[in-house]
């Protein structure tokens, strides 16, 4: 049992932090729970920022993890709009930006990630945007609506998930969209060339222009406003707004300054944690985008920047903080909605880790499941407009058993029969 006079502090007001606080209470912890977030908004979920909320299909209130009154009802002490500036591991305290010092018995770092910045002239212009926080989505939603009304042009640097989802939202408003991407296809580092082209075709069918194999080198403006962008092939593209969607970096400054073990940036960065999400300090844990966890089933260290990792990682860390035996072995999972295409991806198979891609279904109709294999074992699966198959796909991944590629490709063979 955890003593009632103990204080558990959570740094990070996102989904991972909110779900950790919720789990501490649901597991019976009756000590102090203090949740600190550097945004003034209550904890919210990030997927709607580039999906339903951005497109206008959902209202702002739909993004929040809990209603505001929930925190007081469950005796969760909130410090919103406050950044933690230092962690003193010896004294077991955190210091806030206003000088407040809070002692902890256990500490969870759920500080998330921040968008990578373009390092080119013109980024100070008013029409340059990022999308990571609710305030970003508030502004971008207005910008996209205005571009649609005025036949304006949006240039997106980066053809990853955020870039593509914003492109779809922008086309929904009627804006002209150009995507600049250095790789040869969208999502190249996630899906490889085999499936990346499918997303290029999807967006091209909806009027998005792509420029692959080039980098954005300058944002041109006048009187503080964006007019165009230039790329390293010498071309200039009209633009009234620019979105930098070139990835995110884990927010590890607190951990680094307090001497916690980190993962090298070349290996994805993040705070190094074991399978129980515990850092190199036995009283400090990390979860969500910032945590680079040893995965007991995949036998590698992963840092996953997706909703499901925050949703499940926060509760796992909370249980470990309570002294429960935890082995966080969730199969990585994420989803995306773009136009009429919905997809779910389970597993981990970046280019270079697989030797075969097997497709079940019809890629032309965009109704299929793709599997990434290594020596006959399923490393990852992506279902596109095919539903209720996540569980058997993840079971195939977990089993690490060799499967018959022909049976895997045959829609008449139930996936459950291959496990």
Buried (B, 14 or more C-beta within 10 A) or exposed (E): EBEEEBBBBBBBBBBBBBBBBBBBBEBEBBBBBBBBBBBEBBBBBBBBBBBBBBBEEEEBEEBBBBEEEBBEEBEBBBBBBBBBBBBEBEEBBBBBEEEEEBEBBBBBBBBBBBBBEBEBEBEEBEBBBBBBBBEBBBEBBEBBBBBBEEEBBBBBBBBBBBBBBBBBBBBBBBBBBBBBBBBEBBBBEBBBEBBBBBBBBBBEEBEBBBBBEBBBBBBBBEEEEBBBBBBEEEEEBBBBBBBBBBBBBBBBEBBEEBEBEBBEEEEBBBBBBBBBBBBBBEEBBBBBBBBBBBBEEBEEBBBBBBBBBBBBBBBBBBBBBBEEEBBBBBBBBBBBBBBEBBBBBBBBBBBEEBEBBBBBBEBEEBEBBBBBBBEEBBBBBBBBBBEEBBEBBBBBBBEEEEBEBEBBBEEEBEBEEBB
